[in-house]
Amino acid sequence: MYISPAPLTCAHGYFAFHGGCFSISTKKILAWKDALEQCSSEGGTLAKISREGLRYAFTNLLDEMRPKPESLHFGLLAQDNWVWLDGSRFNNSLWLSGYPSAYHGIQSCAVLSAGSSGMKNVDCRLLMYPLCQKKPGRLEIVHLGN
């Protein structure tokens, strides 16, 4: 008998995408803080899109959705600097050209926009759909043999 790893599994309502489990809730548009609370209530958090390839893949996914959301809230915010919810620093090359705009404490959240292939900063009170993320699970497959 041996146990081999199986593909990643995602919780109900989440889909596997580029090595993670994500959910785009289109039930209700929310302000950033409320979007974070919704993701947390599901056992996740707002998504971390820290790699160029993942940002590009999500932009393409947004473009293919029907109805197509204009933008999504995710887990990036401005404190002294732009940081992810887990405290890690943001790679400035992921901004859409011309961003971040001067936010002066007002535009301290970021969104991923369809059709732009980039992130931009916005007022955290703007209502958008949340992009949530959960850690994937793994099933173990037990092989019985002679």
C-alpha positions, 0 to 999 in steps of 0.5 A: 500500500502507498499513498500518493498526492492527488490534485488540489481540492477547493471548498464548495463555491471555490474554483481551482486556478493557477495553484490556488482556490478562488471565488468571485462572488457576484451575489452582491457588490460590496465596499472593500471592508465588507468584501473582506468580511464576506471572504472571512466569513467563508473561511478565506480572505481577499485574494493575493495576486502577487505575480504577473502571470496570475494578474494576467490570468485573472484579467483574462478570466474577467474578460470572459465572464458574463455578465462581465464585472468591471472590477474586483476587490482583492487583498491589497491596501495602502498603509505607509506603503502598498501591502498585501493583507498578509503584510508582504510588500507589493511589486509595483510593476503590477500597477496599470500605467499611471497608477497608483494615483495620489490617494491622500488617504482616500484611494487606499484600496486596489482593484483588478479591472477587466480589459486593462490587464492592470491594477489601479487604486480606488476609494475603498468605499466603491462597491464591487464584487470580491475576489476571495481566496482560500488555501487548497486542500489535498486528497490522498489516494491510497493504492492497495497492492500486493 
